[in-house]
Protein backbone atom coordinates (compact mmCIF):
# COMPACT_ATOMS: atom_id res chain seq x y z
CA UNK A 1 0.00 0.00 0.00
CA UNK A 2 1.34 3.40 -0.98
CA UNK A 3 1.10 6.42 1.26
CA UNK A 4 -1.98 8.59 0.99
CA UNK A 5 -2.63 12.08 2.35
CA UNK A 6 -5.86 14.07 2.28
CA UNK A 7 -6.13 17.85 2.43
CA UNK A 8 -9.62 18.99 3.44
CA UNK A 9 -10.39 22.41 2.00
CA UNK A 10 -9.28 23.68 -1.41
CA UNK A 11 -8.81 27.35 -0.62
CA UNK A 12 -5.40 29.02 -0.97
CA UNK A 13 -4.09 27.23 2.13
CA UNK A 14 -5.39 23.79 1.14
CA UNK A 15 -4.40 23.98 -2.52
CA UNK A 16 -0.88 25.22 -1.70
CA UNK A 17 -0.48 22.46 0.90
CA UNK A 18 -1.60 19.86 -1.65
CA UNK A 19 0.91 21.23 -4.18
CA UNK A 20 3.79 21.03 -1.68
CA UNK A 21 2.83 17.49 -0.63
CA UNK A 22 2.61 16.34 -4.25
CA UNK A 23 5.97 17.90 -5.15
CA UNK A 24 7.71 16.14 -2.22
CA UNK A 25 6.96 12.89 -4.09
CA UNK A 26 6.76 10.87 -0.87
CA UNK A 27 3.05 10.00 -1.22
CA UNK A 28 1.39 7.88 -3.90
CA UNK A 29 -1.79 9.94 -3.69
CA UNK A 30 -2.82 13.39 -2.53
CA UNK A 31 -6.59 13.83 -2.18
CA UNK A 32 -7.92 17.39 -2.04
CA UNK A 33 -11.56 17.95 -1.03
CA UNK A 34 -13.90 20.92 -0.98
CA UNK A 35 -17.61 21.73 -0.80
CA UNK A 36 -17.40 23.88 -3.96
CA UNK A 37 -18.52 21.69 -6.85
CA UNK A 38 -15.71 20.97 -9.32
CA UNK A 39 -13.07 23.13 -7.65
CA UNK A 40 -10.97 20.28 -6.19
CA UNK A 41 -11.18 18.30 -9.44
CA UNK A 42 -10.00 21.35 -11.39
CA UNK A 43 -7.06 21.89 -9.02
CA UNK A 44 -6.15 18.20 -9.20
CA UNK A 45 -6.21 18.25 -13.00
CA UNK A 46 -3.98 21.33 -13.03
CA UNK A 47 -1.54 19.90 -10.46
CA UNK A 48 -1.28 16.56 -12.27
CA UNK A 49 -0.38 18.43 -15.46
CA UNK A 50 2.63 19.95 -13.65
CA UNK A 51 4.10 16.50 -12.87
CA UNK A 52 6.14 16.20 -16.06
CA UNK A 53 7.67 19.64 -15.47
CA UNK A 54 8.41 19.34 -11.75
CA UNK A 55 9.30 15.66 -12.00
CA UNK A 56 7.02 14.02 -9.41
CA UNK A 57 4.82 10.93 -9.72
CA UNK A 58 2.33 11.59 -6.87
CA UNK A 59 -1.21 11.48 -8.24
CA UNK A 60 -3.56 14.26 -7.15
CA UNK A 61 -7.29 13.45 -6.83
CA UNK A 62 -9.98 16.12 -6.37
CA UNK A 63 -13.22 15.33 -4.56
CA UNK A 64 -16.33 17.46 -4.00
CA UNK A 65 -17.90 16.69 -0.60
CA UNK A 66 -21.51 17.18 0.45
CA UNK A 67 -23.20 18.27 3.70
CA UNK A 68 -24.01 14.68 4.68
CA UNK A 69 -20.54 13.28 4.14
CA UNK A 70 -20.91 12.57 0.43
CA UNK A 71 -17.53 12.11 -1.25
CA UNK A 72 -15.61 11.35 1.95
CA UNK A 73 -15.35 7.66 1.02
CA UNK A 74 -12.54 8.81 -1.31
CA UNK A 75 -10.29 9.62 1.67
CA UNK A 76 -10.33 5.99 2.81
CA UNK A 77 -6.91 4.63 3.73
CA UNK A 78 -5.35 8.08 4.28
CA UNK A 79 -2.24 7.99 6.49
CA UNK A 80 -2.50 11.72 7.15
CA UNK A 81 -5.41 14.17 6.95
CA UNK A 82 -4.71 17.92 6.98
CA UNK A 83 -7.81 19.93 7.94
CA UNK A 84 -7.70 23.43 6.45
CA UNK A 85 -11.48 23.81 6.13
CA UNK A 86 -13.12 26.88 7.61
CA UNK A 87 -13.25 30.62 7.03
CA UNK A 88 -10.01 32.61 6.92
CA UNK A 89 -9.64 35.83 8.89
CA UNK A 90 -10.61 39.19 7.46
CA UNK A 91 -8.95 42.47 8.45
CA UNK A 92 -9.85 43.45 12.02
CA UNK A 93 -10.87 39.90 12.97
CA UNK A 94 -9.10 37.94 15.68
CA UNK A 95 -8.62 34.19 15.37
CA UNK A 96 -11.20 33.80 18.16
CA UNK A 97 -13.85 35.60 16.06
CA UNK A 98 -13.92 32.49 13.87
CA UNK A 99 -14.66 30.13 16.75
CA UNK A 100 -18.34 29.34 16.33
CA UNK A 101 -18.42 29.24 12.53
CA UNK A 102 -15.35 27.09 12.16
CA UNK A 103 -16.28 24.78 15.06
CA UNK A 104 -19.32 23.54 13.09
CA UNK A 105 -17.20 22.96 9.98
CA UNK A 106 -14.31 21.24 11.78
CA UNK A 107 -16.63 18.97 13.79
CA UNK A 108 -18.37 17.74 10.63
CA UNK A 109 -15.04 17.16 8.86
CA UNK A 110 -13.55 15.37 11.87
CA UNK A 111 -16.54 13.02 12.18
CA UNK A 112 -16.16 12.03 8.51
CA UNK A 113 -12.42 11.53 8.95
CA UNK A 114 -13.10 9.17 11.87
CA UNK A 115 -15.59 7.25 9.74
CA UNK A 116 -13.52 6.86 6.56
CA UNK A 117 -9.86 7.20 7.68
CA UNK A 118 -9.88 5.75 11.21
CA UNK A 119 -6.11 5.18 11.31
CA UNK A 120 -5.04 8.61 10.06
CA UNK A 121 -2.91 11.17 11.85
CA UNK A 122 -4.87 14.44 11.80
CA UNK A 123 -3.10 17.79 11.41
CA UNK A 124 -5.40 20.72 12.12
CA UNK A 125 -4.71 24.17 10.70
CA UNK A 126 -8.16 25.79 10.97
CA UNK A 127 -8.38 28.81 13.29
CA UNK A 128 -8.61 29.40 16.19
CA UNK A 129 -5.95 26.72 16.07
CA UNK A 130 -5.60 25.46 19.65
CA UNK A 131 -9.37 25.21 20.10
CA UNK A 132 -9.97 23.53 16.72
CA UNK A 133 -7.25 20.94 17.46
CA UNK A 134 -8.97 20.06 20.74
CA UNK A 135 -12.34 19.91 18.97
CA UNK A 136 -11.00 17.61 16.22
CA UNK A 137 -9.73 15.19 18.87
CA UNK A 138 -13.11 15.19 20.65
CA UNK A 139 -15.01 14.69 17.39
CA UNK A 140 -12.77 11.91 16.05
CA UNK A 141 -12.21 10.27 19.45
CA UNK A 142 -8.72 9.42 18.16
CA UNK A 143 -5.87 8.90 20.65
CA UNK A 144 -4.54 12.38 21.49
CA UNK A 145 -1.11 11.68 19.96
CA UNK A 146 -2.79 11.23 16.53
CA UNK A 147 -4.36 14.71 16.52
CA UNK A 148 -2.06 17.70 16.42
CA UNK A 149 -2.12 21.29 15.24
CA UNK A 150 0.13 23.40 13.05
CA UNK A 151 1.15 26.65 14.74
CA UNK A 152 4.60 26.66 16.30
CA UNK A 153 6.31 25.73 13.02
CA UNK A 154 4.80 28.81 11.38
CA UNK A 155 5.33 31.18 14.31
CA UNK A 156 8.93 30.00 14.68
CA UNK A 157 9.53 30.53 10.95
CA UNK A 158 8.15 34.06 11.23
CA UNK A 159 10.38 34.82 14.22
CA UNK A 160 13.44 33.44 12.40
CA UNK A 161 12.64 35.50 9.31
CA UNK A 162 12.29 38.73 11.30
CA UNK A 163 15.58 38.10 13.14
CA UNK A 164 17.39 37.34 9.86
CA UNK A 165 16.02 40.51 8.25
CA UNK A 166 16.86 42.69 11.26
CA UNK A 167 20.47 41.44 11.38
CA UNK A 168 20.84 41.10 7.59
CA UNK A 169 22.08 37.50 7.90
CA UNK A 170 21.07 34.34 5.99
CA UNK A 171 17.86 32.86 7.40
CA UNK A 172 19.65 29.47 7.58
CA UNK A 173 21.99 30.89 10.24
CA UNK A 174 19.08 31.70 12.56
CA UNK A 175 17.46 29.25 15.01
CA UNK A 176 14.44 30.44 16.99
CA UNK A 177 11.57 28.84 18.88
CA UNK A 178 7.98 29.80 19.74
CA UNK A 179 5.72 27.88 22.12
CA UNK A 180 2.37 28.53 23.81
CA UNK A 181 -0.74 29.33 21.82
CA UNK A 182 -1.26 30.42 18.22
CA UNK A 183 -2.46 33.87 19.20
CA UNK A 184 -2.21 36.42 21.98
CA UNK A 185 -0.48 34.07 24.42
CA UNK A 186 2.21 32.97 21.98
CA UNK A 187 5.54 32.49 23.77
CA UNK A 188 8.61 33.21 21.63
CA UNK A 189 11.67 31.75 23.41
CA UNK A 190 14.71 34.04 23.06
CA UNK A 191 16.76 31.87 25.46
CA UNK A 192 16.65 29.05 22.90
CA UNK A 193 17.29 31.32 19.90
CA UNK A 194 20.69 31.62 18.21
CA UNK A 195 22.39 33.34 15.28
CA UNK A 196 25.35 31.40 13.86
CA UNK A 197 25.33 29.42 17.09
CA UNK A 198 25.59 32.52 19.31
CA UNK A 199 22.74 33.30 21.73
CA UNK A 200 20.31 35.84 20.25
CA UNK A 201 20.67 37.94 23.42
CA UNK A 202 24.40 38.37 22.65
CA UNK A 203 23.85 39.74 19.16
CA UNK A 204 20.69 41.84 19.59
CA UNK A 205 19.62 44.27 22.32
CA UNK A 206 16.75 43.15 24.57
CA UNK A 207 14.36 45.88 23.38
CA UNK A 208 14.86 44.88 19.74
CA UNK A 209 14.20 41.22 20.61
CA UNK A 210 10.99 42.31 22.34
CA UNK A 211 9.94 44.28 19.23
CA UNK A 212 10.45 41.18 17.07
CA UNK A 213 8.55 39.03 19.58
CA UNK A 214 5.57 41.39 19.25
CA UNK A 215 5.96 41.42 15.45
CA UNK A 216 5.94 37.60 15.47
CA UNK A 217 2.81 37.52 17.61
CA UNK A 218 1.10 39.84 15.11
CA UNK A 219 2.67 38.15 12.07
CA UNK A 220 -0.58 36.69 10.78
CA UNK A 221 -2.61 39.86 11.37
CA UNK A 222 -0.03 41.89 9.42
CA UNK A 223 -0.46 39.61 6.39
CA UNK A 224 -4.28 39.72 6.71
CA UNK A 225 -4.25 43.53 6.85
CA UNK A 226 -2.15 43.75 3.67
CA UNK A 227 -4.02 41.08 1.68
CA UNK A 228 -7.46 42.43 2.72
CA UNK A 229 -9.23 39.39 1.24
CA UNK A 230 -7.86 36.44 3.20
CA UNK A 231 -5.03 35.22 5.36
CA UNK A 232 -1.50 33.86 4.93
CA UNK A 233 -0.97 30.58 3.09
CA UNK A 234 2.56 30.23 1.68
CA UNK A 235 4.36 29.96 5.04
CA UNK A 236 1.48 28.13 6.80
CA UNK A 237 1.21 25.52 4.02
CA UNK A 238 4.97 24.95 4.13
CA UNK A 239 4.67 24.22 7.86
CA UNK A 240 1.69 21.86 7.54
CA UNK A 241 3.27 19.99 4.63
CA UNK A 242 6.55 19.48 6.56
CA UNK A 243 4.57 18.00 9.46
CA UNK A 244 2.70 15.63 7.14
CA UNK A 245 6.01 14.59 5.53
CA UNK A 246 7.50 13.83 8.98
CA UNK A 247 4.51 11.55 9.69
CA UNK A 248 4.76 9.81 6.30
CA UNK A 249 8.49 9.20 6.70
CA UNK A 250 8.25 8.34 10.42
CA UNK A 251 11.18 10.74 10.69
CA UNK A 252 11.26 11.47 14.43
CA UNK A 253 11.96 15.14 13.59
CA UNK A 254 11.46 17.49 16.54
CA UNK A 255 9.11 20.32 15.62
CA UNK A 256 7.14 22.96 17.51
CA UNK A 257 3.49 21.87 17.16
CA UNK A 258 0.20 22.07 19.03
CA UNK A 259 0.17 18.79 21.00
CA UNK A 260 -1.55 17.25 24.02
CA UNK A 261 0.49 18.07 27.11
CA UNK A 262 0.21 15.73 30.06
CA UNK A 263 2.68 16.59 32.80
CA UNK A 264 5.46 18.22 30.78
CA UNK A 265 6.53 21.64 32.12
CA UNK A 266 4.21 20.94 35.06
CA UNK A 267 1.21 21.43 32.73
CA UNK A 268 -1.48 18.79 32.19
CA UNK A 269 -4.63 18.13 30.21
CA UNK A 270 -4.46 20.73 27.44
CA UNK A 271 -3.50 21.14 23.78
CA UNK A 272 -0.59 23.59 23.70
CA UNK A 273 2.31 24.71 21.51
CA UNK A 274 5.35 22.65 22.51
CA UNK A 275 8.21 20.85 20.77
CA UNK A 276 7.42 17.25 19.88
CA UNK A 277 9.00 14.32 18.09
CA UNK A 278 6.86 13.52 15.04
CA UNK A 279 6.47 10.06 13.51
CA UNK A 280 4.02 7.63 11.92
CA UNK A 281 1.65 7.75 14.92
CA UNK A 282 1.73 11.54 15.18
CA UNK A 283 3.35 12.79 18.37
CA UNK A 284 5.87 10.23 19.63
CA UNK A 285 6.68 12.35 22.67
CA UNK A 286 6.64 15.93 23.86
CA UNK A 287 10.19 17.25 24.13
CA UNK A 288 10.78 19.47 27.17
CA UNK A 289 13.37 22.16 26.64
CA UNK A 290 15.00 24.24 29.40
CA UNK A 291 13.16 27.54 29.64
CA UNK A 292 14.12 30.50 31.78
CA UNK A 293 11.74 31.46 34.59
CA UNK A 294 9.90 34.16 32.60
CA UNK A 295 9.40 31.90 29.59
CA UNK A 296 8.09 29.05 31.74
CA UNK A 297 5.69 31.43 33.52
CA UNK A 298 4.44 32.67 30.13
CA UNK A 299 3.96 29.09 28.91
CA UNK A 300 1.91 28.23 32.01
CA UNK A 301 -0.15 31.41 31.49
CA UNK A 302 -0.74 30.42 27.85
CA UNK A 303 -1.85 26.95 28.99
CA UNK A 304 -4.48 28.39 31.33
CA UNK A 305 -5.78 30.83 28.70
CA UNK A 306 -6.08 28.03 26.14
CA UNK A 307 -7.56 25.61 28.69
CA UNK A 308 -10.42 28.05 29.43
CA UNK A 309 -11.26 28.35 25.72
CA UNK A 310 -10.88 24.62 25.02
CA UNK A 311 -13.42 23.91 27.78
CA UNK A 312 -16.02 25.89 25.79
CA UNK A 313 -15.68 23.87 22.61
CA UNK A 314 -16.87 20.52 23.94
CA UNK A 315 -20.47 21.76 23.55
CA UNK A 316 -19.95 23.03 19.99
C-alpha positions in Angstrom: 0.0 0.0 0.0 1.3 3.4 -1.0 1.1 6.4 1.3 -2.0 8.6 1.0 -2.6 12.1 2.3 -5.9 14.1 2.3 -6.1 17.9 2.4 -9.6 19.0 3.4 -10.4 22.4 2.0 -9.3 23.7 -1.4 -8.8 27.4 -0.6 -5.4 29.0 -1.0 -4.1 27.2 2.1 -5.4 23.8 1.1 -4.4 24.0 -2.5 -0.9 25.2 -1.7 -0.5 22.5 0.9 -1.6 19.9 -1.7 0.9 21.2 -4.2 3.8 21.0 -1.7 2.8 17.5 -0.6 2.6 16.3 -4.3 6.0 17.9 -5.2 7.7 16.1 -2.2 7.0 12.9 -4.1 6.8 10.9 -0.9 3.1 10.0 -1.2 1.4 7.9 -3.9 -1.8 9.9 -3.7 -2.8 13.4 -2.5 -6.6 13.8 -2.2 -7.9 17.4 -2.0 -11.6 17.9 -1.0 -13.9 20.9 -1.0 -17.6 21.7 -0.8 -17.4 23.9 -4.0 -18.5 21.7 -6.9 -15.7 21.0 -9.3 -13.1 23.1 -7.6 -11.0 20.3 -6.2 -11.2 18.3 -9.4 -10.0 21.3 -11.4 -7.1 21.9 -9.0 -6.1 18.2 -9.2 -6.2 18.2 -13.0 -4.0 21.3 -13.0 -1.5 19.9 -10.5 -1.3 16.6 -12.3 -0.4 18.4 -15.5 2.6 19.9 -13.6 4.1 16.5 -12.9 6.1 16.2 -16.1 7.7 19.6 -15.5 8.4 19.3 -11.7 9.3 15.7 -12.0 7.0 14.0 -9.4 4.8 10.9 -9.7 2.3 11.6 -6.9 -1.2 11.5 -8.2 -3.6 14.3 -7.1 -7.3 13.5 -6.8 -10.0 16.1 -6.4 -13.2 15.3 -4.6 -16.3 17.5 -4.0 -17.9 16.7 -0.6 -21.5 17.2 0.5 -23.2 18.3 3.7 -24.0 14.7 4.7 -20.5 13.3 4.1 -20.9 12.6 0.4 -17.5 12.1 -1.2 -15.6 11.4 1.9 -15.3 7.7 1.0 -12.5 8.8 -1.3 -10.3 9.6 1.7 -10.3 6.0 2.8 -6.9 4.6 3.7 -5.3 8.1 4.3 -2.2 8.0 6.5 -2.5 11.7 7.1 -5.4 14.2 6.9 -4.7 17.9 7.0 -7.8 19.9 7.9 -7.7 23.4 6.4 -11.5 23.8 6.1 -13.1 26.9 7.6 -13.3 30.6 7.0 -10.0 32.6 6.9 -9.6 35.8 8.9 -10.6 39.2 7.5 -9.0 42.5 8.5 -9.8 43.4 12.0 -10.9 39.9 13.0 -9.1 37.9 15.7 -8.6 34.2 15.4 -11.2 33.8 18.2 -13.8 35.6 16.1 -13.9 32.5 13.9 -14.7 30.1 16.7 -18.3 29.3 16.3 -18.4 29.2 12.5 -15.3 27.1 12.2 -16.3 24.8 15.1 -19.3 23.5 13.1 -17.2 23.0 10.0 -14.3 21.2 11.8 -16.6 19.0 13.8 -18.4 17.7 10.6 -15.0 17.2 8.9 -13.5 15.4 11.9 -16.5 13.0 12.2 -16.2 12.0 8.5 -12.4 11.5 8.9 -13.1 9.2 11.9 -15.6 7.2 9.7 -13.5 6.9 6.6 -9.9 7.2 7.7 -9.9 5.7 11.2 -6.1 5.2 11.3 -5.0 8.6 10.1 -2.9 11.2 11.8 -4.9 14.4 11.8 -3.1 17.8 11.4 -5.4 20.7 12.1 -4.7 24.2 10.7 -8.2 25.8 11.0 -8.4 28.8 13.3 -8.6 29.4 16.2 -6.0 26.7 16.1 -5.6 25.5 19.6 -9.4 25.2 20.1 -10.0 23.5 16.7 -7.3 20.9 17.5 -9.0 20.1 20.7 -12.3 19.9 19.0 -11.0 17.6 16.2 -9.7 15.2 18.9 -13.1 15.2 20.6 -15.0 14.7 17.4 -12.8 11.9 16.0 -12.2 10.3 19.5 -8.7 9.4 18.2 -5.9 8.9 20.7 -4.5 12.4 21.5 -1.1 11.7 20.0 -2.8 11.2 16.5 -4.4 14.7 16.5 -2.1 17.7 16.4 -2.1 21.3 15.2 0.1 23.4 13.1 1.1 26.7 14.7 4.6 26.7 16.3 6.3 25.7 13.0 4.8 28.8 11.4 5.3 31.2 14.3 8.9 30.0 14.7 9.5 30.5 11.0 8.1 34.1 11.2 10.4 34.8 14.2 13.4 33.4 12.4 12.6 35.5 9.3 12.3 38.7 11.3 15.6 38.1 13.1 17.4 37.3 9.9 16.0 40.5 8.2 16.9 42.7 11.3 20.5 41.4 11.4 20.8 41.1 7.6 22.1 37.5 7.9 21.1 34.3 6.0 17.9 32.9 7.4 19.6 29.5 7.6 22.0 30.9 10.2 19.1 31.7 12.6 17.5 29.3 15.0 14.4 30.4 17.0 11.6 28.8 18.9 8.0 29.8 19.7 5.7 27.9 22.1 2.4 28.5 23.8 -0.7 29.3 21.8 -1.3 30.4 18.2 -2.5 33.9 19.2 -2.2 36.4 22.0 -0.5 34.1 24.4 2.2 33.0 22.0 5.5 32.5 23.8 8.6 33.2 21.6 11.7 31.8 23.4 14.7 34.0 23.1 16.8 31.9 25.5 16.6 29.1 22.9 17.3 31.3 19.9 20.7 31.6 18.2 22.4 33.3 15.3 25.3 31.4 13.9 25.3 29.4 17.1 25.6 32.5 19.3 22.7 33.3 21.7 20.3 35.8 20.3 20.7 37.9 23.4 24.4 38.4 22.7 23.8 39.7 19.2 20.7 41.8 19.6 19.6 44.3 22.3 16.7 43.2 24.6 14.4 45.9 23.4 14.9 44.9 19.7 14.2 41.2 20.6 11.0 42.3 22.3 9.9 44.3 19.2 10.5 41.2 17.1 8.5 39.0 19.6 5.6 41.4 19.2 6.0 41.4 15.5 5.9 37.6 15.5 2.8 37.5 17.6 1.1 39.8 15.1 2.7 38.2 12.1 -0.6 36.7 10.8 -2.6 39.9 11.4 0.0 41.9 9.4 -0.5 39.6 6.4 -4.3 39.7 6.7 -4.3 43.5 6.9 -2.2 43.7 3.7 -4.0 41.1 1.7 -7.5 42.4 2.7 -9.2 39.4 1.2 -7.9 36.4 3.2 -5.0 35.2 5.4 -1.5 33.9 4.9 -1.0 30.6 3.1 2.6 30.2 1.7 4.4 30.0 5.0 1.5 28.1 6.8 1.2 25.5 4.0 5.0 24.9 4.1 4.7 24.2 7.9 1.7 21.9 7.5 3.3 20.0 4.6 6.6 19.5 6.6 4.6 18.0 9.5 2.7 15.6 7.1 6.0 14.6 5.5 7.5 13.8 9.0 4.5 11.6 9.7 4.8 9.8 6.3 8.5 9.2 6.7 8.2 8.3 10.4 11.2 10.7 10.7 11.3 11.5 14.4 12.0 15.1 13.6 11.5 17.5 16.5 9.1 20.3 15.6 7.1 23.0 17.5 3.5 21.9 17.2 0.2 22.1 19.0 0.2 18.8 21.0 -1.5 17.3 24.0 0.5 18.1 27.1 0.2 15.7 30.1 2.7 16.6 32.8 5.5 18.2 30.8 6.5 21.6 32.1 4.2 20.9 35.1 1.2 21.4 32.7 -1.5 18.8 32.2 -4.6 18.1 30.2 -4.5 20.7 27.4 -3.5 21.1 23.8 -0.6 23.6 23.7 2.3 24.7 21.5 5.3 22.6 22.5 8.2 20.9 20.8 7.4 17.3 19.9 9.0 14.3 18.1 6.9 13.5 15.0 6.5 10.1 13.5 4.0 7.6 11.9 1.7 7.8 14.9 1.7 11.5 15.2 3.4 12.8 18.4 5.9 10.2 19.6 6.7 12.4 22.7 6.6 15.9 23.9 10.2 17.3 24.1 10.8 19.5 27.2 13.4 22.2 26.6 15.0 24.2 29.4 13.2 27.5 29.6 14.1 30.5 31.8 11.7 31.5 34.6 9.9 34.2 32.6 9.4 31.9 29.6 8.1 29.1 31.7 5.7 31.4 33.5 4.4 32.7 30.1 4.0 29.1 28.9 1.9 28.2 32.0 -0.1 31.4 31.5 -0.7 30.4 27.9 -1.8 26.9 29.0 -4.5 28.4 31.3 -5.8 30.8 28.7 -6.1 28.0 26.1 -7.6 25.6 28.7 -10.4 28.0 29.4 -11.3 28.3 25.7 -10.9 24.6 25.0 -13.4 23.9 27.8 -16.0 25.9 25.8 -15.7 23.9 22.6 -16.9 20.5 23.9 -20.5 21.8 23.6 -20.0 23.0 20.0 
